[in-house]
Amino acid sequence: MCMRVAIAAVFALLIGAVAGARAIAQDGNHGQGHAENHDWYEKLKQPGSNASCCNGPKDGVEGDCRPTRAYQKDDGVWYALLNGRWVPVPPRVVLKQLAPDGNSHICANKGGVIFCFLGGSPKS
């Protein structure tokens, strides 16, 4: 019986570690998750212009675009995690499309200026 309890405890710790790592990877920190999504990030254009949303290399940690968590309030304003802090997303940078994975993504420089944002479906 003790062996089953020990195995269950180890399994629970592993599940918690994986969930914690996923949450960290979606806290909107600069560079996190950029390389994995670069191929479609580089095709994103800032609303109202032909400027790219993505200003980072494919294999570097300097990529401006990354996965994040976000929610939309009743008034239509999106809030997203940007470098670990919840911030309002200016409506002018919200793209009218979904990401291939259906999750929220944000493109912003290290200083916190948001270039582009994709809201998840329905909220992620």
Phi, psi and omega in degrees: 000320180297324180295320178296318179296318180295317179295317179298321180294317179296317179300316179298319178296319179295317178299316179297320180295318179295315179297319179295320179295320178296317179297319179296321182290349180241030178263011175075021179287140182306126177092338183290126176078002183292310184301322182293335185244005187304322185302324177264336175301318185294346178270350181285138178242142178296136180305134177080006179210177177256010181286143180288147172280333188257119181239028182235159179287158182299317186255010181262170179263008182266009182296136181283333183266143179197158176294152177208172171258146182206162174213156180245129179281168181302333180278001177093353180281132176272146172236134184225153173282124178231112184054041175083003180238141176285127180226149173287143179262122178301130182305331183292345182256359182282121177278145183266047179213165177258150174289154179305329180269358178077002181263174178276145178219147180227142176240114182208151179280177182299333180280354177096005176285122183270125178268318184209153178214137173241120178281146180284171182244119348283322177215133181220000000 
